[in-house]
Amino acid sequence: MPPAIFKNPEHQELFDKQGFIVLPFLDSEDVDFLDKTFDEMHPELPTSGGFISGSYSQDFAYKKKASDTIHDTFMPHFKRLFKDFQAIGGAFLFKLPSPNSELIAHQDWTIVDEDKYYALNVWVPLTDTHAENGPLMVLPGSHYQKFKVLRAPTLPFFFTGNETVVKENLIPLYVKAGHTVILNQSLVHYSPANVSTKIRKAITAGVLSKDAKLRLYFKDNNSDKEELEMFSQDRDFLISFDDFFSDIFQRPKMGKSEGTIPYKVPSFSKEEIEPMLQGMRTEAGFAVAPKPKTKPPTVPTSEAPIAQASFFDKLKRFVGFGKN
Ligand SMILES: O=C(O)CCC(=O)C(=O)O
């Protein structure tokens, strides 16, 4: 286990057990300030709806300003909660009310050596979240310390092809504006479409163990070799892609190649993965999910006929944002 990153040992213990923790975070002045900043920085919203992360933008100045503002506003709160940490900035995330605003189940990329260090996703909604406006949902116990897998834009997930079983095992987190869901970046998470009448704004910010160096893995899918190339990266790399949906599939132009490691993503049949996911939940302190009585709605869905496409290929289909 990496050295503790939470100051409070109870927070650390719960986080290590579940892979996430929900805590009060911002005060109401911070929420109002960030909400106003969001409106000023997004004078026009895309008409196509969907889920949008500021990091998809091609405008580096926009991304840097958002990241720095988030960093500065969050820092006093980080200092209250964390020790021996570094903050790497953040981005606005928003879901416009639209049936295509689902965010497919995923794990965030591996960006540190997770055997030695933590990488946290500090997710903070700027509005209360509820069943209709695209709340965050998580698969308790699916984080790296319980199930070790590497993640990269060019790799499938260990559950690819089994998204329905994953969805059946998620729990929704209805969080108040300014509270945070702190996720281990390796935790499986998802958010359904915003079917309310109002935009759902949120923020994601990265917090890492102090000594962690950033990295990004690359799988060359034109090669049969079961290996990954590792690239060390600068702290701003997540907001530095010129053309996000093209660049993330290429051999990284940013960073320095540190060579290759042998690696193959494990894959499982539905029969194998179901008890695995249930085991993750119960070990994390959650009851086995009841079987759904009816089939879950199929629209919009990330599965067939594109089940084998990568997460970002699928996401691209839903995104109407790029130039800010
Ligand atoms: O804002 C959301 O709905 C999802 C956020 C998310 O998946 C992430 O920050 O990785």
Ligand as a Chemical Component Dictionary entry (heavy atoms), coordinates in Angstrom:
data_LIG
# 
_chem_comp.id                   LIG 
_chem_comp.type                 NON-POLYMER 
_chem_comp.pdbx_formal_charge   0 
_chem_comp.three_letter_code    LIG 
# 
loop_
_chem_comp_atom.comp_id 
_chem_comp_atom.atom_id 
_chem_comp_atom.alt_atom_id 
_chem_comp_atom.type_symbol 
_chem_comp_atom.charge 
_chem_comp_atom.model_Cartn_x 
_chem_comp_atom.model_Cartn_y 
_chem_comp_atom.model_Cartn_z 
_chem_comp_atom.pdbx_ordinal 
LIG O1 O1 O 0 -18.538 14.299 -14.277 1  
LIG C1 C1 C 0 -18.878 13.147 -14.549 2  
LIG O2 O2 O 0 -20.046 12.862 -14.789 3  
LIG C2 C2 C 0 -17.878 12.030 -14.600 4  
LIG C3 C3 C 0 -16.505 12.431 -14.192 5  
LIG C4 C4 C 0 -15.474 11.391 -14.498 6  
LIG O3 O3 O 0 -15.742 10.321 -14.960 7  
LIG C5 C5 C 0 -14.072 11.680 -14.234 8  
LIG O4 O4 O 0 -13.754 12.749 -13.674 9  
LIG O5 O5 O 0 -13.218 10.812 -14.559 10 
# 
loop_
_chem_comp_bond.comp_id 
_chem_comp_bond.atom_id_1 
_chem_comp_bond.atom_id_2 
_chem_comp_bond.value_order 
_chem_comp_bond.pdbx_ordinal 
LIG O1 C1 DOUB 1 
LIG C1 O2 SING 2 
LIG C1 C2 SING 3 
LIG C2 C3 SING 4 
LIG C3 C4 SING 5 
LIG C4 O3 DOUB 6 
LIG C4 C5 SING 7 
LIG C5 O4 DOUB 8 
LIG C5 O5 SING 9 
# 
